[in-house]
Amino acid sequence: MLEMAIEKITLRDRFDHLRAVAPRLALVALAAMVSYLIARYLVGHPQPFFAPISAVLVMGVTAGRTVKRALQLAFGVALGIAVADLMVRYTGVGAWQLGLVIFIVMCVVVFAGGDQLAVNQAAASGVLVAILAIPADPHGFSRLIDILVGAGVALLFTLVLFPLNPSRLAKNALNPALEEIADALRKIADALESGSSTQADRAVDAARDLEHDVAPLRAAAAVSDETSRMAVARRGQLGTVDRYAYAVEQVTRVQVSVVSLARGASAALRRGSTVPPTVIAGLRDLADAASHVAASVTDENERGIARVAALRAATAASSALDHTRNLAVSIVVGQVRMIANDLLRASGMSLEQAREALHSKSGGDDDAVTLPQQHAHDPQGLHDEIEAARPSRPS
Protein backbone atom coordinates (compact mmCIF):
# COMPACT_ATOMS: atom_id res chain seq x y z
CA MET A 1 0.00 0.00 0.00
CA LEU A 2 2.86 2.35 0.82
CA GLU A 3 4.51 1.64 -2.55
CA MET A 4 1.24 2.33 -4.34
CA ALA A 5 0.79 5.60 -2.45
CA ILE A 6 4.34 6.68 -3.33
CA GLU A 7 3.85 5.84 -6.99
CA LYS A 8 0.75 8.05 -7.16
CA ILE A 9 2.71 11.11 -6.05
CA THR A 10 4.20 12.65 -9.18
CA LEU A 11 7.32 14.77 -9.33
CA ARG A 12 5.15 17.79 -10.04
CA ASP A 13 3.11 17.08 -6.91
CA ARG A 14 6.30 17.00 -4.87
CA PHE A 15 7.45 20.34 -6.27
CA ASP A 16 4.01 21.87 -5.67
CA HIS A 17 4.07 20.69 -2.06
CA LEU A 18 7.59 22.01 -1.60
CA ARG A 19 6.59 25.35 -3.07
CA ALA A 20 3.67 25.56 -0.65
CA VAL A 21 5.73 24.85 2.49
CA ALA A 22 8.99 26.54 1.44
CA PRO A 23 8.10 29.96 2.94
CA ARG A 24 7.39 28.35 6.30
CA LEU A 25 10.62 26.37 6.15
CA ALA A 26 12.53 29.56 5.38
CA LEU A 27 11.00 31.22 8.45
CA VAL A 28 12.03 28.30 10.66
CA ALA A 29 15.59 28.54 9.35
CA LEU A 30 15.59 32.31 9.86
CA ALA A 31 14.30 31.93 13.43
CA ALA A 32 17.08 29.44 14.18
CA MET A 33 19.68 31.83 12.77
CA VAL A 34 18.37 34.82 14.73
CA SER A 35 18.25 32.74 17.93
CA TYR A 36 21.87 31.72 17.47
CA LEU A 37 22.99 35.30 16.85
CA ILE A 38 21.16 36.62 19.93
CA ALA A 39 22.49 33.88 22.22
CA ARG A 40 26.00 34.12 20.78
CA TYR A 41 26.55 37.85 20.54
CA LEU A 42 23.98 39.52 22.80
CA VAL A 43 23.89 37.00 25.64
CA GLY A 44 27.53 36.05 25.14
CA HIS A 45 27.40 32.26 25.08
CA PRO A 46 30.27 30.83 23.01
CA GLN A 47 28.34 27.69 21.96
CA PRO A 48 24.58 28.43 22.04
CA PHE A 49 23.68 24.91 20.98
CA PHE A 50 20.12 24.82 22.31
CA ALA A 51 18.98 28.25 21.13
CA PRO A 52 18.49 27.30 17.46
CA ILE A 53 17.20 23.84 18.45
CA SER A 54 14.54 25.39 20.67
CA ALA A 55 13.57 27.83 17.92
CA VAL A 56 13.12 25.01 15.39
CA LEU A 57 11.09 22.88 17.80
CA VAL A 58 8.76 25.63 18.97
CA MET A 59 8.36 27.17 15.52
CA GLY A 60 7.44 23.81 14.05
CA VAL A 61 4.90 23.02 16.76
CA THR A 62 3.31 26.47 16.73
CA ALA A 63 2.49 26.14 13.02
CA GLY A 64 -0.94 24.54 12.97
CA ARG A 65 -1.23 24.22 16.76
CA THR A 66 -2.12 26.48 19.63
CA VAL A 67 0.40 28.76 21.28
CA LYS A 68 -0.37 26.95 24.54
CA ARG A 69 1.06 23.79 22.96
CA ALA A 70 4.20 25.66 21.89
CA LEU A 71 4.71 27.11 25.35
CA GLN A 72 4.20 23.70 26.89
CA LEU A 73 6.83 22.26 24.57
CA ALA A 74 9.30 25.04 25.37
CA PHE A 75 8.66 24.46 29.07
CA GLY A 76 9.22 20.72 28.69
CA VAL A 77 12.49 21.15 26.83
CA ALA A 78 13.75 23.76 29.29
CA LEU A 79 12.82 21.61 32.27
CA GLY A 80 14.40 18.56 30.68
CA ILE A 81 17.67 20.41 30.08
CA ALA A 82 17.75 21.85 33.58
CA VAL A 83 17.12 18.50 35.28
CA ALA A 84 19.56 16.61 33.04
CA ASP A 85 22.22 19.28 33.51
CA LEU A 86 21.88 19.08 37.28
CA MET A 87 22.03 15.29 37.35
CA VAL A 88 25.04 15.02 35.02
CA ARG A 89 26.96 17.37 37.28
CA TYR A 90 26.62 14.94 40.19
CA THR A 91 26.34 11.51 38.52
CA GLY A 92 28.63 11.87 35.53
CA VAL A 93 28.06 10.26 32.11
CA GLY A 94 27.41 6.59 31.42
CA ALA A 95 24.79 3.99 30.54
CA TRP A 96 23.02 3.85 33.89
CA GLN A 97 23.27 7.63 34.22
CA LEU A 98 21.56 7.97 30.82
CA GLY A 99 18.67 5.74 31.87
CA LEU A 100 18.31 7.54 35.16
CA VAL A 101 18.36 10.97 33.47
CA ILE A 102 15.65 9.98 30.98
CA PHE A 103 13.44 8.48 33.70
CA ILE A 104 13.75 11.43 36.07
CA VAL A 105 13.28 14.02 33.31
CA MET A 106 10.10 12.37 32.04
CA CYS A 107 8.73 11.99 35.56
CA VAL A 108 9.33 15.66 36.31
CA VAL A 109 7.66 16.85 33.08
CA VAL A 110 4.66 14.55 33.59
CA PHE A 111 4.30 15.78 37.16
CA ALA A 112 4.45 19.38 35.89
CA GLY A 113 1.53 18.67 33.54
CA GLY A 114 3.34 18.27 30.22
CA ASP A 115 1.68 16.33 27.39
CA GLN A 116 3.24 13.45 25.45
CA LEU A 117 5.05 15.72 23.00
CA ALA A 118 6.59 17.78 25.80
CA VAL A 119 7.65 14.62 27.61
CA ASN A 120 9.29 13.21 24.47
CA GLN A 121 11.14 16.43 23.66
CA ALA A 122 12.29 16.83 27.25
CA ALA A 123 13.63 13.26 27.21
CA ALA A 124 15.43 13.91 23.90
CA SER A 125 17.00 17.05 25.34
CA GLY A 126 18.10 15.09 28.38
CA VAL A 127 19.73 12.49 26.11
CA LEU A 128 21.74 15.22 24.38
CA VAL A 129 23.03 16.51 27.69
CA ALA A 130 23.71 13.07 29.17
CA ILE A 131 25.56 11.65 26.15
CA LEU A 132 27.29 14.66 24.67
CA ALA A 133 27.97 16.23 28.07
CA ILE A 134 28.04 19.66 26.48
CA PRO A 135 29.93 21.97 28.81
CA ALA A 136 27.78 24.57 30.53
CA ASP A 137 28.85 27.92 31.92
CA PRO A 138 30.10 28.06 35.51
CA HIS A 139 26.71 29.19 36.77
CA GLY A 140 24.80 26.44 34.98
CA PHE A 141 22.20 28.68 33.32
CA SER A 142 23.49 28.91 29.75
CA ARG A 143 21.42 26.07 28.31
CA LEU A 144 18.24 27.23 29.98
CA ILE A 145 18.77 30.79 28.75
CA ASP A 146 19.49 29.50 25.23
CA ILE A 147 16.21 27.60 25.21
CA LEU A 148 14.28 30.64 26.38
CA VAL A 149 15.95 32.74 23.66
CA GLY A 150 15.03 30.22 20.96
CA ALA A 151 11.45 29.84 22.18
CA GLY A 152 11.04 33.60 22.46
CA VAL A 153 12.28 34.19 18.92
CA ALA A 154 9.94 31.46 17.61
CA LEU A 155 6.91 33.00 19.33
CA LEU A 156 7.92 36.47 18.13
CA PHE A 157 8.05 35.23 14.56
CA THR A 158 4.79 33.33 14.88
CA LEU A 159 2.66 35.92 16.68
CA VAL A 160 4.13 39.29 15.73
CA LEU A 161 6.35 39.31 12.68
CA PHE A 162 5.07 36.46 10.48
CA PRO A 163 1.75 35.17 11.87
CA LEU A 164 -0.32 32.62 10.00
CA ASN A 165 -3.34 33.84 8.06
CA PRO A 166 -6.16 32.64 10.36
CA SER A 167 -8.95 33.05 7.79
CA ARG A 168 -7.03 31.04 5.21
CA LEU A 169 -6.20 28.39 7.80
CA ALA A 170 -9.87 27.95 8.74
CA LYS A 171 -11.00 27.98 5.11
CA ASN A 172 -8.40 25.42 4.07
CA ALA A 173 -9.64 23.11 6.81
CA LEU A 174 -13.34 23.70 6.15
CA ASN A 175 -13.27 23.29 2.35
CA PRO A 176 -12.07 19.66 2.15
CA ALA A 177 -14.25 18.63 5.09
CA LEU A 178 -17.37 19.90 3.34
CA GLU A 179 -16.35 18.34 0.01
CA GLU A 180 -16.02 14.98 1.75
CA ILE A 181 -19.43 15.48 3.34
CA ALA A 182 -20.92 16.25 -0.07
CA ASP A 183 -19.26 13.15 -1.54
CA ALA A 184 -20.62 10.95 1.26
CA LEU A 185 -24.13 12.34 0.76
CA ARG A 186 -23.99 11.61 -2.98
CA LYS A 187 -22.88 8.04 -2.26
CA ILE A 188 -25.85 7.60 0.07
CA ALA A 189 -28.16 8.94 -2.67
CA ASP A 190 -26.61 6.59 -5.25
CA ALA A 191 -27.08 3.62 -2.94
CA LEU A 192 -30.74 4.43 -2.33
CA GLU A 193 -31.33 5.04 -6.04
CA SER A 194 -29.77 1.70 -7.04
CA GLY A 195 -31.23 -0.21 -4.09
CA SER A 196 -27.84 -1.86 -3.62
CA SER A 197 -26.91 -2.96 -0.10
CA THR A 198 -23.27 -3.18 -1.19
CA GLN A 199 -23.29 0.46 -2.24
CA ALA A 200 -25.02 1.32 1.02
CA ASP A 201 -22.22 -0.35 2.97
CA ARG A 202 -19.67 1.66 1.02
CA ALA A 203 -21.61 4.81 1.79
CA VAL A 204 -21.53 3.93 5.49
CA ASP A 205 -17.75 3.46 5.30
CA ALA A 206 -17.37 6.82 3.55
CA ALA A 207 -19.53 8.47 6.20
CA ARG A 208 -17.55 6.90 9.03
CA ASP A 209 -14.36 8.30 7.55
CA LEU A 210 -15.80 11.76 8.20
CA GLU A 211 -15.56 11.21 11.95
CA HIS A 212 -11.76 11.19 11.66
CA ASP A 213 -11.89 14.79 10.42
CA VAL A 214 -13.74 16.16 13.44
CA ALA A 215 -10.70 16.62 15.71
CA PRO A 216 -8.44 18.20 13.01
CA LEU A 217 -11.23 20.56 12.00
CA ARG A 218 -11.77 21.71 15.58
CA ALA A 219 -8.00 22.08 16.04
CA ALA A 220 -7.71 24.27 12.95
CA ALA A 221 -10.56 26.44 14.21
CA ALA A 222 -8.88 26.79 17.61
CA VAL A 223 -5.55 27.81 16.08
CA SER A 224 -7.28 30.23 13.73
CA ASP A 225 -9.18 31.85 16.60
CA GLU A 226 -6.11 32.08 18.84
CA THR A 227 -3.96 33.56 16.08
CA SER A 228 -6.53 36.22 15.20
CA ARG A 229 -6.70 37.30 18.84
CA MET A 230 -3.02 37.11 19.77
CA ALA A 231 -1.33 38.22 16.55
CA VAL A 232 -1.56 42.01 16.30
CA ALA A 233 -1.28 41.96 12.51
CA ARG A 234 -4.31 39.63 12.23
CA ARG A 235 -6.73 41.42 14.55
CA GLY A 236 -8.66 42.72 11.56
CA GLN A 237 -9.77 39.17 10.72
CA LEU A 238 -11.54 38.59 14.04
CA GLY A 239 -15.04 38.90 12.57
CA THR A 240 -14.32 36.55 9.67
CA VAL A 241 -12.63 34.04 11.95
CA ASP A 242 -15.63 34.09 14.31
CA ARG A 243 -17.89 33.24 11.37
CA TYR A 244 -15.60 30.39 10.35
CA ALA A 245 -15.55 29.10 13.94
CA TYR A 246 -19.35 29.13 14.01
CA ALA A 247 -19.46 27.27 10.69
CA VAL A 248 -16.93 24.71 11.90
CA GLU A 249 -19.04 23.99 14.98
CA GLN A 250 -22.03 23.17 12.79
CA VAL A 251 -20.00 21.18 10.26
CA THR A 252 -18.50 18.95 12.94
CA ARG A 253 -22.05 18.04 13.94
CA VAL A 254 -22.90 17.35 10.31
CA GLN A 255 -19.91 15.01 10.05
CA VAL A 256 -21.28 12.89 12.86
CA SER A 257 -24.88 13.12 11.64
CA VAL A 258 -24.04 11.87 8.15
CA VAL A 259 -22.92 8.60 9.74
CA SER A 260 -26.38 8.17 11.26
CA LEU A 261 -27.96 9.05 7.92
CA ALA A 262 -25.87 6.45 6.11
CA ARG A 263 -26.75 3.79 8.67
CA GLY A 264 -30.43 4.68 8.42
CA ALA A 265 -30.33 4.46 4.62
CA SER A 266 -28.56 1.10 4.80
CA ALA A 267 -31.13 -0.20 7.30
CA ALA A 268 -33.98 0.95 5.05
CA LEU A 269 -32.55 -0.99 2.12
CA ARG A 270 -31.95 -4.14 4.17
CA ARG A 271 -35.55 -4.07 5.38
CA GLY A 272 -36.79 -3.80 1.81
CA SER A 273 -38.25 -0.33 2.35
CA THR A 274 -38.94 1.73 -0.73
CA VAL A 275 -37.36 5.15 -0.40
CA PRO A 276 -39.31 7.75 -2.43
CA PRO A 277 -37.41 9.56 -5.21
CA THR A 278 -37.98 12.89 -3.47
CA VAL A 279 -35.76 11.77 -0.59
CA ILE A 280 -32.98 10.86 -3.03
CA ALA A 281 -33.37 14.23 -4.73
CA GLY A 282 -33.20 15.88 -1.32
CA LEU A 283 -29.91 14.12 -0.56
CA ARG A 284 -28.40 15.43 -3.79
CA ASP A 285 -29.59 18.94 -2.92
CA LEU A 286 -28.04 18.50 0.52
CA ALA A 287 -24.72 17.60 -1.12
CA ASP A 288 -24.94 20.73 -3.28
CA ALA A 289 -25.58 22.83 -0.17
CA ALA A 290 -22.54 21.36 1.56
CA SER A 291 -20.37 22.19 -1.47
CA HIS A 292 -21.27 25.88 -1.17
CA VAL A 293 -21.15 26.34 2.61
CA ALA A 294 -17.40 27.03 2.92
CA ALA A 295 -17.52 29.87 0.41
CA SER A 296 -20.75 31.17 1.99
CA VAL A 297 -18.80 32.41 5.03
CA THR A 298 -17.42 35.34 3.03
CA ASP A 299 -19.48 35.34 -0.19
CA GLU A 300 -23.10 36.49 -0.07
CA ASN A 301 -24.01 34.86 -3.39
CA GLU A 302 -22.64 31.50 -2.27
CA ARG A 303 -24.53 31.95 0.98
CA GLY A 304 -27.80 32.25 -0.89
CA ILE A 305 -27.06 29.20 -3.06
CA ALA A 306 -26.19 27.08 -0.02
CA ARG A 307 -29.32 28.10 1.88
CA VAL A 308 -31.68 27.54 -1.04
CA ALA A 309 -30.21 24.09 -1.68
CA ALA A 310 -30.48 23.12 2.00
CA LEU A 311 -34.10 24.24 2.22
CA ARG A 312 -34.94 22.51 -1.06
CA ALA A 313 -33.42 19.32 0.36
CA ALA A 314 -35.52 19.50 3.52
CA THR A 315 -38.69 20.24 1.54
CA ALA A 316 -38.10 17.41 -0.92
CA ALA A 317 -37.35 14.87 1.79
CA SER A 318 -40.32 15.92 3.93
CA SER A 319 -42.73 15.53 1.01
CA ALA A 320 -42.02 11.78 1.09
CA LEU A 321 -43.94 11.53 4.35
CA ASP A 322 -47.11 12.41 2.43
CA HIS A 323 -46.83 9.04 0.68
CA THR A 324 -45.36 6.73 3.33
CA ARG A 325 -45.22 6.34 7.09
CA ASN A 326 -42.49 3.71 6.96
CA LEU A 327 -40.34 4.05 10.08
CA ALA A 328 -37.03 3.52 8.27
CA VAL A 329 -37.91 6.19 5.68
CA SER A 330 -39.06 8.55 8.43
CA ILE A 331 -35.68 8.22 10.15
CA VAL A 332 -33.87 9.08 6.90
CA VAL A 333 -36.15 12.09 6.38
CA GLY A 334 -35.49 13.26 9.93
CA GLN A 335 -31.75 13.01 9.40
CA VAL A 336 -31.95 14.98 6.15
CA ARG A 337 -33.89 17.78 7.84
CA MET A 338 -31.49 17.81 10.78
CA ILE A 339 -28.44 18.06 8.49
CA ALA A 340 -30.17 20.77 6.46
CA ASN A 341 -30.68 22.68 9.71
CA ASP A 342 -26.99 22.41 10.58
CA LEU A 343 -25.91 23.49 7.09
CA LEU A 344 -28.21 26.50 7.27
CA ARG A 345 -26.58 27.48 10.53
CA ALA A 346 -23.13 26.85 9.05
CA SER A 347 -24.02 29.42 6.39
CA GLY A 348 -24.54 31.98 9.16
CA MET A 349 -28.13 31.58 10.31
CA SER A 350 -28.94 31.55 13.99
CA LEU A 351 -30.82 28.61 15.48
CA GLU A 352 -34.10 30.54 15.38
CA GLN A 353 -33.57 31.68 11.79
CA ALA A 354 -32.82 28.15 10.61
CA ARG A 355 -35.92 26.79 12.34
CA GLU A 356 -38.07 29.54 10.89
CA ALA A 357 -36.72 28.92 7.39
CA LEU A 358 -37.24 25.15 7.66
CA HIS A 359 -40.81 25.57 8.86
CA SER A 360 -41.68 28.11 6.17
CA LYS A 361 -43.69 26.68 3.32
CA SER A 362 -41.55 26.77 0.18
CA GLY A 363 -43.57 24.47 -2.03
CA GLY A 364 -40.34 23.43 -3.73
CA ASP A 365 -40.08 26.80 -5.47
CA ASP A 366 -36.74 28.51 -5.04
CA ASP A 367 -38.34 31.92 -5.40
CA ALA A 368 -40.72 31.18 -2.56
CA VAL A 369 -38.02 30.20 -0.09
CA THR A 370 -37.97 32.58 2.84
CA LEU A 371 -34.42 33.50 3.79
CA PRO A 372 -33.54 35.82 6.65
CA GLN A 373 -31.44 38.59 5.13
CA GLN A 374 -29.36 39.37 8.17
CA HIS A 375 -26.22 37.30 8.67
CA ALA A 376 -26.61 36.48 12.35
CA HIS A 377 -25.18 33.92 14.65
CA ASP A 378 -24.82 33.36 18.33
CA PRO A 379 -21.65 31.40 19.16
CA GLN A 380 -22.49 31.53 22.86
CA GLY A 381 -25.64 29.53 22.30
CA LEU A 382 -24.11 26.74 20.23
CA HIS A 383 -24.39 24.20 23.02
CA ASP A 384 -27.49 25.60 24.73
CA GLU A 385 -30.06 23.90 22.59
CA ILE A 386 -30.23 20.79 20.43
CA GLU A 387 -32.77 20.71 17.64
CA ALA A 388 -35.98 18.88 18.52
CA ALA A 389 -35.94 17.17 15.14
CA ARG A 390 -32.59 15.49 15.81
CA PRO A 391 -33.28 11.73 15.93
CA SER A 392 -31.36 9.48 18.27
CA ARG A 393 -28.28 7.90 16.73
CA PRO A 394 -28.15 4.12 16.51
CA SER A 395 -25.47 2.52 18.63
N, C-alpha and C positions, 0 to 999 in steps of 0.2 A: 504493500500500500504506500509505503514511504517512497519507493522508487517511482511508482506511478505519479504520486503528487509532485515529485521533483521534475519528472519529465514534462508535466503540464505547464511548468513555469518557464516561459520563454526568456531569451536573453533580453528582449525588449522590456518584458515585465520587470526583470531585475533592475535594469537601468531606470525605469520609471519609479520603482520603489526607492532606489537610491537617491534619485532626484528629489523625491518627496521628503525624505528624512535627512538629507544632507545639511540643510540649514540648522536643524536641531543638533546634529553631530558637531557642526562647526562651533555652535554656542557652548557645547560641553567642553570641547577642546580649549576654547577661549577662556572659559571659567577656570579650567585647570591651570592654564598659563598665568592668569591674573592671580590666582591663589598662591602659586609658587613665588611670583614676584613680590607679593605683599609679605609673605612669611620670610622670604630670603632677605629682602632689602629694607623693609619697613620694621618688621619685628626683629630681624637680625639673626635668624636661625641658619646656620651654615648648610644643613641638609634637611630642608622642610619636606620630608618624604610624604607625610600624611596629609599635607594641605591639598595638593592636587588630587590625591586619592579620595579624600572626603568630598571635594567639589564634584568629581565625576559620579560618585555614588549618590549624593543628594540630588544633583541635577537630573540624573537619570530617573530617580524615583519620583521626583516632583512632577515630571512630565507625565500627565495622564493620571495622577493621583493627588490626593489632598495634601496641603501643606503640613497638616498634622502628621501625616505618614512620613514626610520628609524630616520633620523635626524629631520624630520618634527614632528614625534611622540614625540621624546625626547623634542623638543622645546615646543610642546603643553602641555606636562605634566609639564615641568618646569614652563611655564608661568601660567598654572592653579594653581599650588602650590603657586607661588609667589603672585598672585592676591588674592587667597583665604586666604592666611596667613595674608596679609595686611588688608583685610576686617574684618576677625575675630577679629583682634586686636582692631578694633574700633567699631564693631557692636555687638560683643559677639556671643553666640551660641543659636540657637532657630529655630523654623519652618520657620518664615519669613526670617531670616538671611540665612538659607539654600537655599531657593528659590532665594534670591537675589544673593548669591554667585554663584550658578549654572548659572544664567542668565548672570551675568557680565563676568564670566570666559569664557563662550561660545562666547559671543559677542567679547571679546578681541581676542580670538584665531581665530575666523572667520575674523576679521578685519586684523589680522596679516598674513592671507593667509593660515591658516591651513585647511586640508581636513576634511572629516567627521570623520575619525578614530582619528585624532588629537583632534578634538573638543570633541568627546566622552570620550577619555582618560583624557583630561584636566578637563572635568566636573566630572568624577569619582574621580580624585585626589582632586578636590575641595570639593566633598562630604566627603571624608576621613578627610580632615582638618576641615571642618565645623561641622561635627558630633562628631568625636573623640576628636577634639581640642587638638591634640598632641602638647605638649609644644615644643617651638622652643628655640634656644639659644638667649641670650640677644640681639644679633645683627641682628637676624632674617634671617640669611643666611644659616642655617644648612640644611634645607630641599632642597633648591636649589642646594647646593653643593653636597648633597647626590645623587640627581637626575643626576647631571653631572658626578659624579663618576660611577654610575651604567651604564649610557649610554656610557661612555667612555670605560668601561670594555667590554661591549657588542660589541662595534665596534672593539675593539682590538681583541677579540676572533674571530669575523666574518671575518675581513679583513686581519689580520696578523697571528694569531696563528692557527686558525682552519677554514680557508675559505672553502666554498663549492667548489665542483669540477665543474667548469663551463661547460666543455665538456659533462660530464655526465648529468648535468641539462638540457642542450639543447637537448641532444639525448633522454632523457627520456620524454621530451615534444614532440619531433618530431615523435618518433616511433608510439605512439598510434594515433596521428593525421593522419598519413599516412595510418595506418591500417584501420581506419574508412573511409578514402577516398576510399581505395581499396574495402572495403565492400560495400560502396554506389555505386561504379561503377559496381560491380558485380550484385547488385540488379537491376540497370537500364538495364543491359544486359539481365538478366532473364526476366524482364518485357517485353522487346522488343521481346525476343525469344518466349515467351508464347502468346504475343498479349493481355495480360490481363491489362485492365485499373485499376483494383484494385491493382495489383502488381505495376503498374506505380505510383499510388498514394502513396503506401508505400515507393517506391524508392524516391519520392519527399520529403516525411517526413524525411527519413534517410539523404537525402542531406541537408535539412534545419537544421538538428541537427548539421551539421558540422560548421555552422556559429557561434554557441555558443563557438566553440573552438578557434576562431580567436584571441580574446583578451587574453586568457591565454597563447596561443602560443607566441604571441608577447611579453607578460610580461616575460615569461621564457627566451626568447632571450635577452631581455633588461638586466635582472639580470645576465645572463651568461656573456654578454659583459662587464657589469660594474665590475663584480667580477674579470674577467681575466685582467682588466686594473688597478684595484685598489689594488687587493691582490697580494703582492710581490711574494708569493709562487706559484701563478698561472700564472705568466707572460709568462711562456713557452707555454701556451695553446692558446695564442692570435691568431695564424694562424688558428688553428682548429676551434676556436670559431667564427672567421670571416666567415669561410666556412659554419658553422651551421647557422649563422645569415643570410647569403645570401640564403641558402636553405629555411629557415623559411619564408623569404619574398616571395619567389615563392610559397611555400605551402599555405600560407594564401590566395593568389590569387586563387589557385586551389580550396580551400575550398568554396569560393564564386562562382567560375565558375561551379562547379559540380551541384550547385542548378539550374543554368540556363540550364545545360545539361539535368537534370532530368525533368525540366518543358518542355523543347523542346521535349524530348522523349514521355512524357505524351500527349502533344499536337498532336504529330504525330499519336499516337495510337487512340486518340479520333476522329481525322479526317479520320481515316481509311487508312492512308498511310502505304504502305508496306515498311518496313525498310530492306534493303538487308542484308543477312547473314554476309557480310564482315564488316559491321558497328558493328554488335554484336561481331564479333571476335575481332575487334579493341578495343572495350570497355573492353573485358577481358584482352587483352594485356596491355591496359592502367592501369588496376588494378594490373597486375603483375609488371609493372614499378613502380607504387606507393609503392608497398610492398618492393622494393629494394632501394628506394631513400635514406632512412635514413642511411642505412649502407654504401651507396655509398660515403658519405662525407669523410670517412676515409679508405674505402676499394676499391682498384682499380678494383678488379674483380666484386664486386657488382655494381660499377659504370658502367662497360661495360654492365652488364646484364640489368640494369635499362634503359640505353640509347637505347640499341637494342630493348627492348620491347616497349619503347615510340615511336620510329621511325616505328616499325612494326605496331603499332596501327594507327599512322597517315596515313601510306601507305594503310593499309587495309580499313580504313574508306573512304579515298579519292577515292579509286577505285570504290566505289558505285556510284559516280557521272558519271561514264562512262555508267551507265545503267538507271539512273533516274535523272530528273531535278526537282523533287518534292521539293517545298520550305521547308516543314517541315523536310524532310530528309537532305536537304542542311544545315539547321541550326544545326542539330545534328552533321553532319560531321564537320562543322566549329568549334563547341565547342570541339569536340574530338581533332582536330588539335591544337586548342589553349591550351588545357590542356596538350597535349603532349609537346608543346613548353615550358610551365612552368615547367613541370617535367624534361625536358632536362636541363633547367637552374638550377633547384634545385640540379641536379647531378653535377653541377659545370661549365656548359657551359656558355659562355657569350651570350648576345643577338644575336650578329652576328653569333657566332658558331651554335647556335640553329637554326637560320633561314637557314643557309647554309646547315645544316644536314637535315632539313625538306624538303628543295627544291632539295636535291640530289636524283637522281633516284635510288631507292633500288630494285625495282622489286619484293619486298617481300622476297628477299633472305638475310638472316642474314649476310652472308659473304660479300655481296655487299654493306652493309650499311657503309657509310662514316662517321667516327667518328673523330673529332679533338682530337689529342692525348694529347694536353696540357690542364691541368686543369686550366682554366682561368675564372675569374669573375671580374665584375666591380661594387662593391656595390654603388659607387657614382652615377652610371647611372641607378639605379633601377627604379627611378620615371621619368627619362628623356623621355622615349619612351614607348608607348603602342603598342603592336603588331597590324599590320594592319588587321590581320585575326580575331581579337577579335570581335565577333558579339555583337550587343547591347543586354543587358539583358532585358527580359520582366518585366514590372512593376508588 
